[in-house]
Every structure is written in C-alpha cells, then in structure tokens.
Amino acid sequence: MYCLLVRFRVLDEVAARRFDQLTATAVAEITANEQGTLVYATHRPQDEPLTRVFYEVYRDDEAFQAHEHAPHVIDFHARKAELLAGPAEVEVLTLGPFRGWPLA
C-alpha cells in the first residue's frame, strides 16, 4: 500500500470553486481509469474554507506512479498551480490498523 495525505490552500473563493471543478473532473477520470487507486477522497475542513485535503491510497508504488503519470493527473497539476496560495503539503503515510475498504 502507498498512502498520501495532501493539503492544498487556494487563493480565494473564486479559486476554490475552480479548484473544486478541476478536482471533480480529475476524480471522475481516476475512478474510470485507475484500478490501482483504492481510495481517492477529497475533503474541505469545516473551519478552513480555502483548504482542501486529499487522502489517497494506492495498491502499491507502481499504482501511485501510474497515477502520477496519467494525462488527467498531469493536466490537474498544471491547471491547479495558478489557484494555490503556496505549495501543497504532502505526507506519505504508513497504513496501520483500519476498518473500511477491502484490500485488493
């Protein structure tokens, strides 16, 4: 398993709406085309309207690399850059005990 927690901070409400639209498009493509992406969950913290948090779980490093090199992900990264207040904060996580999706 390869797990990430990614935090994005957008510039303003207009940027937030555009970022959310880009995210919805990317998630649809991920769902349709990435069998190795087990979880791709996007969140907005309740007290941080200009923050977005992504929780991502991949079958393995190979699945993560396939995700990162997919055309829809490359497009997402290119188009989101102008909407952000700074660089994304990325944490690679080690999966511990959990309840939820079946392991593939």
Secondary structure, 3 states (H helix, E strand, C coil): CEEEEEEEEECCHHHHHHHHHHHHHHHHHHHHHCCCEEEEEEECCCCCCCEEEEEEEECCHHHHHHHHCCHHHHHHHHHHHHHECCCCEEEEECCCCCCCCCCC
